[in-house]
Each structure stands twice: as C-alpha cells, then as structure tokens.
Amino acid sequence: MQTLFDSLKFEQNLHKDEVTRLEVYANGHLFKLFDSPVDKTLLKRIAIGTGVGVSEADLEVCDTFKDRLVRMTTLANERNCLLYVDAEQSYIQDAIASWGQQLTHQFNRGEKHIILNGYQCYLKRTTEAIKMEVAASKVLGYNIGIKLIRGAYMNEERKLAQEHGYESPIWDTLEHTHRCYNDSMLHILDNLTEDSMLLIASHNMDSVQLAKNKMLEVGIADSRVRFAQLKAFSDHITSQLALENFQVYKYLPYGPMEEVMPYLIRRGQESKQVVREQTFQNVFLKNEIKRRMNLFSKA
Ligand SMILES: Cc1cc2nc3c(=O)[nH]c(=O)nc-3n(C[C@H](O)[C@H](O)[C@H](O)COP(=O)(O)OP(=O)(O)OC[C@H]3O[C@@H](n4cnc5c(N)ncnc54)[C@H](O)[C@@H]3O)c2cc1C
C-alpha cells in the first residue's frame, strides 16, 4: 500500500506526507497501462470487498484490451494521427477516463497531442475534473487533449440513479450543464499551451460564439482549437465556422444497422434543441444554395 501511495506523489508536493486530491486525480489508477501494474490479487480482493465479481477470464480480456490499446496508440503516435476517445455511460466512464488519461500522460508529450479524451459537461463532477486536468497537465508537463461535449446518455443516467437510489450524476437543470460547458471551455482556452488541443464538439450556437469571442480575445487563431458537429445537424453553424476559417469537422457515424440505430435514436432524443433552430437553419441553407449557384453561374 505504501508503494502505491508513494507512486501517487508529485515531485512538487510540499506536504510530503499527504497525497493531494490532484495527485489522486492524475495518478490514482487502479489498473496501470504502463509501469508497475497493480497486483491482480488486489483487484480480486477489491472485487470481493465490493461484491462485484471479476473472474480470471475477465482479467484476461482486460489484459488483451490493454495491449491492443497501447499498440494502437503507439501506431497512431508513429503516424502522428489524433485519437478521439468517446465518453460513455458513467458506470464505464471511470475505466475509460483512467486509461485515456494514462495514454495522454504517455503520448501527449513534446509537440504532440495524440489523445483527446471526452469530457461530458452534463456530469456534475466535470467542473472539478476540468480544473484538475488543466492543473495536472502543468504539474506533469503533458499537453492537454480534450474533446468537450455535453453528453449523450442523460435519460439512462437519471433512470439508473433513480432505480438504484443514488444521487443523479447529471446536473439538475440544462442551465447548469450550459454553465459547466461554457466555464470549462473558457478555462481550457485561458490555459491552452502551444502544443495542446481542444475540440469543441457542440451544436450550441451560444457556446460556439463564446468560443470564437474568447479565441479572438486570447489570440488563438490556429488548429489548436477545432469545432465539430454531427452530419445533418446544425449545418449553418458548420458552414459559418468554415467561412470564417475556423477548423471544423463534420462527424459521420457509419456501421451495421443494429449498431447505428441506438446511436441515431439517442441523437433524435437530443435533437429537440436542434429542431428549434431548424427554421433558422432552413433560411440559412436557402441562402447558401443561392450563394453557391451564383458562384457556379459566374464560373
Ligand atoms: C463530434 C461530436 C462527438 C461527440 N462525442 C460524444 C461522446 O463521445 N460521448 C457523448 O456522451 N456524447 C458525444 N457527443 C454528443 C454530445 O455529448 C451531445 O449529446 C450533443 O452534441 C448535444 O449537445 P450540444 O453541445 O450540441 O448542445 P445543445 O444543442 O445545447 O443540446 C443540449 C441538450 O443537452 C441535453 N441536456 C444536457 N444536460 C441537461 C440537463 N441537465 N437537463 C436537461 N437537459 C440536458 C438536452 O437534451 C438538450 O437538448 C458528441 C457530439 C459531437 C458533435
């Protein structure tokens, strides 16, 4: 146990016998991807203590997954490809975040940002997590890689919390989520170093406008900040960003019907907000078609 706690300590910790919250946030990984993996017997004992069954077969699957993850990221690093890590439901997100974070510490070094981890701002804990991430990157000297999102599993999270009688991890109101998103975004932009990267994955016009204003204010006009919207969502935002020379992506999900349908259903649930913007979008699209026809007729 002592070795575990020692490994959590940052060099800069002035309170040598205390493990700070930041240290636990940045280094407290139960399942290590790289050096000194935790003894599997400890994992098994935790499983017994918490009543969650983990079999030998589970641990083997975990090991295989870990190897693939490291191999894949090593290859991406050699080829200088970015890997965007999706954020999922909170009951598996801790594991995803832990592994994503360890990959970040390893590969987002020097001039590179290979890993961009997803942070869901509908979660109450994200306000604190973003501050921790920014602070940890400074202490450990790695480059931030963040995909900032609001989150896509709100209904499921609330239902599970109600069924199992724990506090919902989701903010009580949409306004809280908006505040968490916008404040986190501004905090990241204020602290964005030369080699870090932020992906603003959102259809929210207010957040996008806020980001653009902040980028002008702090003088970021390069590819360190990128925007992304889903295909067929908020095309007016995407086009406007492109016209203004911001880096912007259109995200195109594809795959077998049975895998893509649940994804599209969740997008449909979220799209109420997008539908409200539809009238505006229709006017925008009409004007855009006219603009392109004019270009064509002039050629
Ligand atoms: C490129 C890209 C990648 C994405 N990757 C992921 C991913 O990895 N993981 C993931 O979970 N999602 C992902 N998403 C989806 C994303 O999290 C959002 O679900 C979606 O983009 C809608 O949020 P918005 O920022 O566009 O905001 P808006 O258009 O403002 O939508 C806000 C919506 O948030 C919901 N909402 C959030 N919090 C609350 C609350 N407290 N009370 C009530 N309603 C609330 C409501 O349904 C509301 O309509 C991604 C989206 C994009 C564009």
The ligand as a Gaussian input file, in Angstrom:
#p B3LYP/6-31G(d) Opt

LIG

0 1
 C      -18.346000      15.477000     -32.815000
 C      -19.177000      15.017000     -31.671000
 C      -18.710000      13.993000     -30.852000
 C      -19.464000      13.541000     -29.768000
 N      -18.972000      12.572000     -28.946000
 C      -19.649000      12.211000     -27.824000
 C      -19.106000      11.279000     -26.891000
 O      -18.008000      10.768000     -27.041000
 N      -19.837000      10.969000     -25.779000
 C      -21.058000      11.545000     -25.530000
 O      -21.644000      11.259000     -24.459000
 N      -21.606000      12.412000     -26.410000
 C      -20.934000      12.759000     -27.541000
 N      -21.495000      13.670000     -28.411000
 C      -22.885000      14.150000     -28.200000
 C      -22.896000      15.337000     -27.259000
 O      -22.493000      14.925000     -25.971000
 C      -24.289000      15.957000     -27.086000
 O      -25.205000      14.977000     -26.732000
 C      -24.827000      16.675000     -28.297000
 O      -23.826000      17.229000     -29.075000
 C      -25.811000      17.769000     -27.828000
 O      -25.128000      18.750000     -27.094000
 P      -24.731000      20.180000     -27.705000
 O      -23.467000      20.657000     -27.090000
 O      -24.729000      20.053000     -29.162000
 O      -25.774000      21.134000     -27.035000
 P      -27.242000      21.613000     -27.274000
 O      -27.630000      21.631000     -28.711000
 O      -27.354000      22.849000     -26.480000
 O      -28.064000      20.415000     -26.600000
 C      -28.312000      20.372000     -25.277000
 C      -29.082000      19.115000     -24.959000
 O      -28.463000      18.601000     -23.793000
 C      -29.423000      17.886000     -23.040000
 N      -29.118000      18.185000     -21.610000
 C      -27.848000      18.184000     -21.115000
 N      -27.846000      18.396000     -19.805000
 C      -29.127000      18.545000     -19.421000
 C      -29.736000      18.778000     -18.160000
 N      -29.030000      18.888000     -17.034000
 N      -31.090000      18.896000     -18.109000
 C      -31.805000      18.785000     -19.251000
 N      -31.270000      18.550000     -20.481000
 C      -29.938000      18.430000     -20.574000
 C      -30.783000      18.247000     -23.593000
 O      -31.255000      17.110000     -24.282000
 C      -30.517000      19.352000     -24.584000
 O      -31.379000      19.301000     -25.680000
 C      -20.739000      14.142000     -29.483000
 C      -21.203000      15.175000     -30.306000
 C      -20.437000      15.633000     -31.380000
 C      -20.933000      16.766000     -32.189000

